Amino acid sequence: GAVVSQHPSRVICKSGTSVKIECRSLDFQATTMFWYRQFPKQSLMLMATSNEGSKATYEQGVEKDKFLINHASLTLSTLTVTSAHPEDSSFYICSAIQGVNEQFFGPGTRLTVL
Amino acid sequence: AQSVTQLDSQVPVFEEAPVELRCNYSSSVSVYLFWYVQYPNQGLQLLLKYLSGSTLVKGINGFEAEFNKSKTSFHLRKPSVHISDTAEYFCAVSDRSQNTDKLIFGTGTRLQVFP
């Protein structure tokens, strides 16, 4: 089956630094990937749609300069949290589309900003 | 805009008992519906999905769900739960009229299975 990986699984950083999270589709090509954010005991909130070879589409209220998304190839999308602050601490999950109407989700990345 | 309501934030149940997790969505011309399961500190795994056809959908791990268009519901059921079913369950909808694969998630239901 389709597998999506994320790296790193956990990251702790100091306030003010930038953190890059990678999302890879391991055995399929994905022209579209999604990035979600999940707060403790809450649902997934869509942050942005990442399209290979073009700019990402951000959801309302998501700062595009804060959360930089690059979909450089058909198997890799990256999310960079710039100048991270404690309120950016969260669980970030990516997904990739394969076929019709099916998203495959990565295992998530736990970001803790001190 | 489409929205999804999961009426129960937590559902405690004993092992081998039946369970139903409720999901309602806001009215739309046509939707795709999904149930996902999330184990602690992990991503989401698809349990089942409704795209078209039979309103009774069977998924993995013995789960099934029934699409009810008139009630705009897509409740998840399992006739006999196991301890290993303890997890967070999310209902999600994709609006076909938007011609997008975006998913709108419900707030989740924590299923706790006790021995």
Contacts between the chains, C-beta under 8 A, distances in Angstrom:
chain1	res1	chain2	res2	distance
A	4	B	43	7.5
A	6	B	43	7.7
A	32	B	101	6.5
A	34	B	101	7.8
A	34	B	102	7.5
A	34	B	103	7.7
A	41	B	108	7.9
A	41	B	110	8.0
A	42	B	107	6.9
A	42	B	108	7.4
A	43	B	90	6.5
A	43	B	105	4.6
A	43	B	106	6.3
A	43	B	107	4.7
A	43	B	108	5.3
A	44	B	44	7.5
A	44	B	90	7.1
A	44	B	105	4.9
A	45	B	105	7.9
A	46	B	102	6.3
A	46	B	103	7.2
A	46	B	104	7.9
A	49	B	102	7.0
A	91	B	41	7.9
A	93	B	43	5.4
A	93	B	44	7.2
A	95	B	43	7.9
A	95	B	44	7.8
A	97	B	101	5.3
A	100	B	51	7.7
A	101	B	32	5.3
A	101	B	49	7.1
A	101	B	51	6.0
A	101	B	94	6.4
A	101	B	101	6.5
A	102	B	46	7.0
A	102	B	49	7.2
A	103	B	46	8.0
A	103	B	101	6.7
A	103	B	103	6.4
A	104	B	46	7.9
A	105	B	36	7.6
A	105	B	43	3.9
A	105	B	44	4.2
A	105	B	45	7.4
A	106	B	43	5.1
A	107	B	42	5.4
A	107	B	43	4.5
A	108	B	41	7.0
A	108	B	42	6.6
A	108	B	43	5.0
A	110	B	41	6.9
